[in-house]
Amino acid sequence: MLRAGDRYLPGTAVLLLSSRAAHNSLTSLARPVLTDLSAGTGLMVNLQVLERTGSRVVDVVRPDRLAMISTLLGEALPVHRFAGPLALVAALPPEARGPYLDVAREAGHPMAGPGGLSADLARTEADGFAVEHGRNDRFVASVSRAVTPVAGAPVCALTVVGPDAEIDADRLERLRDALASAVDTLTGLLAGTAREAAG
């Protein structure tokens, strides 16, 4: 069993039976972290999980002032256009990245060169943060970090999304610090629920 506040949620063995149950349990556990991160940054925050060919947004906290930015809730996102799937795929071992790279190739996205997906993945893997400016919407930028309690097996990603002008070089370091802290908090919550389920 997983515990979120006063509620008990399905444990790890049950979660393997249903991705929908897994998303619901994860979102219940992560919701306070998303809420705090959004309040602390003043930006939209989403939770994404990796699927076969990209990621899916399973929860979002969006301040009212950013209502003009789509939440993308429930939508599948490709690795070459969004920071969340880029963070998740970069956390995978290189041999597990094929299906995600295939989607980018089929879309005609460059793989090689400084602006290619291979370079983006290498930067993200080395840095731990995926940063995207205007790939899906030219006025929107995002910063993402994978939650990876075990190396090579990302559970989810937290992504901060906002107007491109608010995710500039001057503010990026503060956003990275806030995002890293939120990922650490969620990693700790996941570790605690795993211990409870094992005990």
C-alpha positions in Angstrom: 0.0 0.0 0.0 1.1 3.6 -0.7 0.1 6.3 1.7 -0.7 9.9 0.7 -1.7 12.0 3.7 -4.7 10.3 5.3 -5.4 8.0 2.3 -4.0 4.6 1.3 -3.4 3.9 -2.3 -2.6 0.7 -4.3 0.9 -0.6 -3.7 3.6 -1.5 -6.2 2.3 -5.0 -7.1 -1.2 -3.7 -7.8 0.2 -0.8 -9.8 1.9 -3.1 -12.2 -1.6 -4.4 -13.3 -2.9 -1.0 -14.3 -1.2 2.0 -15.8 -4.2 4.1 -14.9 -4.0 3.1 -11.3 -0.3 3.8 -11.4 -0.9 7.3 -12.8 -3.6 8.0 -10.2 -1.4 6.8 -7.3 1.6 8.8 -8.5 -0.5 11.9 -9.1 -1.9 11.7 -5.5 1.6 11.3 -4.1 3.1 14.1 -6.3 0.2 16.7 -6.2 1.5 18.5 -3.1 5.0 18.7 -4.6 3.6 20.2 -7.8 1.5 22.6 -5.9 4.5 23.8 -3.8 6.7 24.1 -6.9 4.1 26.1 -8.8 3.5 28.4 -5.8 7.3 28.9 -5.3 8.0 29.7 -9.0 4.8 31.3 -10.0 4.8 29.0 -13.1 2.8 26.0 -14.3 4.1 22.7 -13.2 3.3 19.3 -14.7 3.9 15.6 -14.0 4.8 13.4 -16.9 5.2 9.6 -17.2 7.1 7.8 -20.0 5.1 5.7 -22.4 6.1 3.7 -25.5 7.0 6.6 -27.8 7.0 9.7 -25.6 5.6 11.0 -22.4 2.1 11.7 -21.1 1.1 14.6 -18.9 -0.9 13.1 -16.0 -1.3 16.1 -13.7 -0.9 19.8 -13.9 -1.0 22.8 -11.5 -1.4 26.0 -13.5 -1.7 29.5 -11.9 -4.7 31.5 -13.2 -2.4 34.1 -14.7 -1.1 31.4 -17.2 -4.5 30.3 -18.4 -3.4 31.2 -22.0 -0.9 28.3 -21.9 -2.3 24.9 -22.7 -1.9 22.3 -19.9 -1.6 19.5 -22.4 -3.2 17.3 -19.7 -3.6 13.7 -21.0 -1.7 14.4 -24.1 1.2 12.4 -25.4 4.4 14.5 -26.0 7.3 13.6 -28.3 10.9 13.8 -27.2 12.0 16.3 -29.9 9.5 19.0 -29.0 9.1 19.0 -25.2 11.4 19.2 -22.1 9.6 16.5 -20.1 10.1 13.6 -22.5 13.6 14.8 -23.2 14.4 14.6 -19.5 12.9 11.1 -19.2 14.5 9.7 -22.3 17.9 11.1 -21.4 17.6 9.2 -18.1 17.2 5.9 -19.9 20.1 3.8 -21.0 21.1 4.5 -24.6 19.9 1.1 -25.8 16.4 1.8 -24.5 16.0 5.1 -26.4 15.2 3.7 -29.9 11.4 4.0 -30.0 11.6 7.7 -28.9 14.3 8.5 -31.5 12.3 6.8 -34.2 9.4 9.2 -33.6 11.7 12.2 -34.0 13.3 10.7 -37.2 9.8 10.1 -38.7 8.9 13.7 -37.9 12.0 14.9 -39.8 13.7 16.3 -36.7 17.5 16.5 -37.1 19.4 13.8 -35.1 23.0 15.0 -35.6 24.7 18.4 -35.1 24.6 20.9 -32.3 20.8 21.4 -32.6 20.0 17.7 -33.2 18.3 15.4 -30.8 21.5 13.4 -30.0 23.2 16.6 -28.8 20.1 17.5 -26.7 20.0 14.1 -25.1 23.7 14.2 -24.3 23.4 17.7 -22.8 20.4 16.6 -20.7 22.0 13.4 -19.6 25.2 15.2 -18.5 23.3 18.1 -16.8 20.2 16.4 -15.5 17.9 19.1 -16.7 16.1 19.5 -20.1 15.5 23.0 -21.2 13.2 23.9 -24.2 12.5 27.3 -25.7 9.8 27.6 -28.2 9.8 24.2 -29.9 6.1 23.6 -29.5 4.9 27.2 -28.9 7.3 30.0 -29.7 6.2 32.0 -26.6 6.5 29.1 -24.1 9.6 27.6 -22.5 10.0 24.7 -20.1 12.6 23.1 -17.8 12.3 19.5 -16.7 14.0 17.0 -14.5 13.4 13.2 -14.3 12.6 11.5 -11.0 14.9 8.5 -11.1 15.2 6.7 -7.8 17.1 3.9 -9.6 19.6 4.8 -12.3 18.3 4.1 -15.8 14.7 3.7 -14.7 12.9 7.1 -14.6 9.5 7.0 -12.8 8.3 10.4 -14.0 9.4 14.0 -14.7 8.5 17.3 -13.1 8.4 20.1 -15.6 8.1 23.9 -15.0 6.4 25.7 -17.9 5.9 29.4 -18.5 6.3 32.3 -20.8 9.6 32.2 -22.6 10.4 35.7 -21.2 10.1 34.2 -17.6 12.5 31.3 -18.2 15.4 33.4 -19.3 19.1 33.0 -18.4 18.8 35.3 -15.4 16.0 33.1 -13.8 17.0 29.7 -15.0 19.4 28.9 -12.1 16.7 29.7 -9.6 14.2 27.5 -11.5 16.7 24.7 -11.7 17.3 24.9 -7.9 13.6 24.8 -7.2 13.0 22.0 -9.6 15.9 19.9 -8.2 14.5 20.4 -4.7 11.0 19.3 -5.8 12.5 16.2 -7.5 14.4 15.3 -4.4 11.2 15.6 -2.3 9.2 13.4 -4.7 12.1 10.9 -4.8 12.0 10.7 -1.0 8.2 10.2 -1.0 8.5 7.4 -3.5 11.3 5.8 -1.5 9.2 6.0 1.6 6.1 4.4 0.0 8.3 1.7 -1.4 9.7 0.9 2.1 6.1 0.9 3.5 5.0 -1.5 0.8 7.9 -3.8 1.4 7.5 -3.7 5.2 
